[in-house]
């Protein structure tokens, strides 16, 4: 096996054409990783600057009414993981910045793709394009050529006579082709490591290892499948056409079909419908800005009873803050109800897409790649949850200050001090732990393993069916 | 050493080999003559174990090839019409690689001696095979079988396309191998070369062995006449 492996590499290195193609690939990969790194670095720098500026603005609020501060709001940012330079996933379309304020849950802004016609049409040069589309295509051609050249030249008979095992030959050819993928992947990781060495931590290393693992499994599947089909098919052109068809089916056709099916099976409400439903539900709750609102009056009576006073002027606190928080709490319930439904639908869509991995290992690879690079929709939802949690805490702090900071009901001119605003912590996006990511993507891991076992079986137990 | 008893092989409705019975002993060169599609290559592929036999028995060194394919393959050397070696490797590297595949590790000196024995000049051994002539590649092909210490040599149209000098060298080499005890089965179109090299000759048509004769018993002209008669009928 070792000698076949060495020979395959010797042939690759001695063929000027293959060597030139290989070098072009390596250079392009290096360029794509470097460009991706540069893009992420630039985004991070811009984000850090904006974040510092906004924080400084917040901390420099000299004196302000807390409720005015709630409307003034702030912006929070989704800090990209350094791994997103390898796979940017959904980041381009979801955006990275969100406005946080009272009463409303805003949507993300600053999506690059929405701003750049070129990017929305052609996409950016990312390492993931090479890793997911181009390298597998190269491996298909190499695996095909590796078997085809032996068959075409008649060497296969001689090889079989000498080595006495077609199974061993197919396995070694698969592994040697797969090792080309590994080498290209190693270049990507090496350049990535050099560019990001100072940002490495245990979590990133774990994610990177799993990221590489997922690609290796996929490269094995593609290489092994092509080797097997080329050996099995008597017509070499048919074998190559068939494998290229499978590549297109996996990477272009099936992902679209599966995504459309998932959307049809678990449809999301339209933006208008969601907004109308929320508005209707919101109208049933307390109106924080309207003291004559029926529910506000009931709340007022409760608070007066609690403090044992007859009128708002006798209250030692500012009832406006209590009413505002009640309004906020009700608004949160409405949001949880409606967006909870949307999130459940999104999860169902994702599960449905993940099941597609049974017939398409590319889907599993893409999910795992984005998941381990923390650039998938799952991480995006986690970010939105963290933002919403932060928003609620922020508004709650402002309302509590409004109510208990020393002002009286109706005193809208009262202002909280600068120290209060400074004391409110800034938003800090926490990356999900890898264990939770693995749990989310266990179906994709299982599908990729299932495909690996299938190819293992084809190469190990089905090689006897191959007629030379 | 090689024995085929009522061996038959069909490809769908086409009977490629039809109850072929043949015996080739050690030290003997058997020439299998026949036109294209006569079944010569099929017979060789059956002996190699690449094709499965439909009927009959084939044994190599008294071992049934269907039951002992690993053992029989280990003593067979195969030289196809075109020995397509790895063009980016030298003759020596090709030989080394094929020996390693067979589990044989030789020193450079030993490899050179095998190539030398098979007629490849030493200065050519270190040249890349893409610069070799067909005759030189045939020599490396034979050296692969020789280094394997093959007892049986199966040659499929080995002299096809060789120039007279290379063809002559090949004939000498085969005679030498046979004198060392090798059992050689050679499928060929070349009547004159077959008569010159082989001890016995068989004429194959539509998968059937129509005639078997000693090469000493006929002149080249008689063999040609005989061959044409069988082919035309």
Interface residues (C-beta under 8 A of the other chain):
Chain A: X3 X4 X7 X10 X11 X14 X15 X153 X154 X155 X157 X158 X159 X160 X161 X162 X163 X164 X468
Chain B: X45 X48 X50 X70 X73 X74 X76 X78 X80 X82 X83 X84 X85 X86 X88 X89 X93 X97 X98 X99 X100 X101 X102 X141 X144 X148
